[in-house]
């Protein structure tokens, strides 16, 4: 059973909820926690983890290099690159921050002056947590490309563990890394908040979830910061609404102390438990 | 233009990037500057909601994706071999299958095809629109079409339009609001900025992600300042440590306030301009 936690908008409470669900599932099942936000991986922190047992550097992308000795400055690469990565500045140069490693420049270069080199663009991290389940996470190094492929790699790693449930904590947004996280999941937990942004972005992530035809449920976080808006989201969600979590500063205290929310006396905790009760018997 | 191009970013989601970008745009425009605000979080653009604006008749943004002409295809498989995104599946003696969900639109396949059997075709990738918020403030929003994986080019497109508008109206500032994260869509937004505000919050999460975005900003050689949002809750020591490590000052602090939360959720941020 693979459950992905997503939201579109950032900061709605994805990692908080994903960490809580992982701990709750681990009491009766074999669970793997999978942090698919490789840009800003925070699931570990919500589980109280700041150090990883193992880190393995990986390469899922390449970058182009122009050999100035062979380059005749014809500009073919400059015209062909769709990502604006070829820069003209006393000769031609590749801006590695913009290069996607697609190899088009190499294909069009008449002088074979362009080479593609593998780059170590990220790492996969493993932790056998004290909580009794493994955490697999990844980091795309800042400025590198290939977030979706890092997500695919870490999901492959997470599959290696014997498991009943995998909880995948996705990145914000609806692009490449999110699509790589959502695809192939059995259920999506969509977290939103009662703001115009939260509600609008819920609609956007839902388009992705529906595209993959994944059943979903909605969790309304910090519902009491705007009860009017919450009512609107509640009636829109209908039976899909799995729970309403109040805004609670104790949640902030939890993360400051690196203590999982579920072990705190936050009022949010009882609502999180209710969400778990509703999804614990899901079958793929 | 460079010194007039300012970014609001932060690594982590929900730290207040958009809130800060909108407050800054309102403040500068109130002070008499001509400002263009460009919402570069094209996957989830929200600045228009914070400004209580509507999206009416957006203009399409297209991108080129490959299209196969089976009449010309000789099933050689060259297209599949050059595709780095694994978006073309091919087996001997069969037509290649194109998975456009995975395609970045780089053009390698149509450049390579020896028989012109693959040609670029324009597809809708997103949209762009601009609002005149008041006589000193314009908002340009880019929005990707859901299902589009590669959103960096849409950011580039929206930012390009914003820069053109800024030139046309002789704007004093162009403020770009980036998406969370540190990859291509954020890089596109940060490109050529003269200054970046890193909006973060005093939690281990904020500190961790601020460190990552500052690493990127340093690589891009952009001067940065830290905006500490919800500055009075949590624990600020870690942010102070990050600030020292990266040699970046904390210049603006926004305390947590129920009024700000309310203004945010009702699209009334103009009432809160004095916060920054």
HADDOCK unambig.tbl for C-alpha pairs under 7 A between the chains (distance, minus, plus):
assign (segid A and resid 8 and name CA) (segid B and resid 44 and name CA) 6.43 0.50 0.50
assign (segid A and resid 9 and name CA) (segid B and resid 44 and name CA) 6.37 0.50 0.50
assign (segid A and resid 10 and name CA) (segid B and resid 13 and name CA) 3.66 0.50 0.50
assign (segid A and resid 10 and name CA) (segid B and resid 14 and name CA) 4.66 0.50 0.50
assign (segid A and resid 11 and name CA) (segid B and resid 13 and name CA) 4.70 0.50 0.50
assign (segid A and resid 11 and name CA) (segid B and resid 14 and name CA) 3.67 0.50 0.50
assign (segid A and resid 11 and name CA) (segid B and resid 15 and name CA) 6.73 0.50 0.50
assign (segid A and resid 12 and name CA) (segid B and resid 14 and name CA) 6.76 0.50 0.50
assign (segid A and resid 39 and name CA) (segid B and resid 181 and name CA) 4.93 0.50 0.50
assign (segid A and resid 39 and name CA) (segid B and resid 182 and name CA) 5.58 0.50 0.50
assign (segid A and resid 39 and name CA) (segid B and resid 183 and name CA) 6.85 0.50 0.50
assign (segid A and resid 40 and name CA) (segid B and resid 11 and name CA) 6.45 0.50 0.50
assign (segid A and resid 40 and name CA) (segid B and resid 12 and name CA) 6.17 0.50 0.50
assign (segid A and resid 40 and name CA) (segid B and resid 181 and name CA) 5.97 0.50 0.50
assign (segid A and resid 40 and name CA) (segid B and resid 209 and name CA) 5.62 0.50 0.50
assign (segid A and resid 42 and name CA) (segid B and resid 205 and name CA) 6.23 0.50 0.50
assign (segid A and resid 82 and name CA) (segid B and resid 106 and name CA) 5.84 0.50 0.50
assign (segid A and resid 83 and name CA) (segid B and resid 153 and name CA) 6.99 0.50 0.50
assign (segid A and resid 102 and name CA) (segid B and resid 84 and name CA) 5.78 0.50 0.50
assign (segid A and resid 102 and name CA) (segid B and resid 106 and name CA) 6.42 0.50 0.50
assign (segid A and resid 104 and name CA) (segid B and resid 106 and name CA) 6.94 0.50 0.50
assign (segid A and resid 104 and name CA) (segid B and resid 107 and name CA) 6.86 0.50 0.50
assign (segid A and resid 104 and name CA) (segid B and resid 108 and name CA) 5.12 0.50 0.50
assign (segid A and resid 142 and name CA) (segid B and resid 182 and name CA) 5.44 0.50 0.50
assign (segid A and resid 142 and name CA) (segid B and resid 183 and name CA) 6.63 0.50 0.50
assign (segid A and resid 142 and name CA) (segid B and resid 212 and name CA) 6.23 0.50 0.50
assign (segid A and resid 142 and name CA) (segid B and resid 213 and name CA) 6.89 0.50 0.50
assign (segid A and resid 142 and name CA) (segid B and resid 215 and name CA) 6.52 0.50 0.50
assign (segid A and resid 142 and name CA) (segid B and resid 216 and name CA) 5.18 0.50 0.50
assign (segid A and resid 143 and name CA) (segid B and resid 182 and name CA) 6.38 0.50 0.50
assign (segid A and resid 143 and name CA) (segid B and resid 183 and name CA) 5.82 0.50 0.50
assign (segid A and resid 143 and name CA) (segid B and resid 216 and name CA) 5.57 0.50 0.50
assign (segid A and resid 144 and name CA) (segid B and resid 183 and name CA) 6.42 0.50 0.50
assign (segid A and resid 145 and name CA) (segid B and resid 183 and name CA) 6.23 0.50 0.50
assign (segid A and resid 145 and name CA) (segid B and resid 184 and name CA) 6.37 0.50 0.50
assign (segid A and resid 172 and name CA) (segid B and resid 13 and name CA) 6.61 0.50 0.50
assign (segid A and resid 172 and name CA) (segid B and resid 180 and name CA) 6.88 0.50 0.50
assign (segid A and resid 173 and name CA) (segid B and resid 43 and name CA) 5.31 0.50 0.50
assign (segid A and resid 173 and name CA) (segid B and resid 44 and name CA) 5.97 0.50 0.50
assign (segid A and resid 174 and name CA) (segid B and resid 43 and name CA) 5.55 0.50 0.50
assign (segid A and resid 174 and name CA) (segid B and resid 146 and name CA) 6.85 0.50 0.50
assign (segid A and resid 175 and name CA) (segid B and resid 43 and name CA) 6.50 0.50 0.50
assign (segid A and resid 175 and name CA) (segid B and resid 148 and name CA) 6.38 0.50 0.50
assign (segid A and resid 175 and name CA) (segid B and resid 149 and name CA) 4.58 0.50 0.50
assign (segid A and resid 175 and name CA) (segid B and resid 150 and name CA) 6.51 0.50 0.50
assign (segid A and resid 175 and name CA) (segid B and resid 151 and name CA) 6.45 0.50 0.50
assign (segid A and resid 176 and name CA) (segid B and resid 149 and name CA) 4.24 0.50 0.50
assign (segid A and resid 176 and name CA) (segid B and resid 150 and name CA) 5.99 0.50 0.50
assign (segid A and resid 195 and name CA) (segid B and resid 265 and name CA) 4.51 0.50 0.50
assign (segid A and resid 196 and name CA) (segid B and resid 49 and name CA) 6.40 0.50 0.50
assign (segid A and resid 196 and name CA) (segid B and resid 265 and name CA) 6.15 0.50 0.50
assign (segid A and resid 197 and name CA) (segid B and resid 46 and name CA) 5.52 0.50 0.50
assign (segid A and resid 197 and name CA) (segid B and resid 49 and name CA) 6.66 0.50 0.50
assign (segid A and resid 201 and name CA) (segid B and resid 44 and name CA) 5.85 0.50 0.50
assign (segid A and resid 204 and name CA) (segid B and resid 146 and name CA) 6.61 0.50 0.50
assign (segid A and resid 207 and name CA) (segid B and resid 146 and name CA) 6.34 0.50 0.50
assign (segid A and resid 208 and name CA) (segid B and resid 146 and name CA) 6.44 0.50 0.50
assign (segid A and resid 208 and name CA) (segid B and resid 147 and name CA) 6.05 0.50 0.50
assign (segid A and resid 252 and name CA) (segid B and resid 234 and name CA) 6.29 0.50 0.50
assign (segid A and resid 253 and name CA) (segid B and resid 234 and name CA) 6.41 0.50 0.50
assign (segid A and resid 255 and name CA) (segid B and resid 203 and name CA) 6.82 0.50 0.50
assign (segid A and resid 255 and name CA) (segid B and resid 204 and name CA) 6.95 0.50 0.50
assign (segid A and resid 256 and name CA) (segid B and resid 203 and name CA) 5.51 0.50 0.50
assign (segid A and resid 256 and name CA) (segid B and resid 204 and name CA) 6.12 0.50 0.50
assign (segid A and resid 256 and name CA) (segid B and resid 234 and name CA) 6.00 0.50 0.50
assign (segid A and resid 256 and name CA) (segid B and resid 235 and name CA) 6.47 0.50 0.50
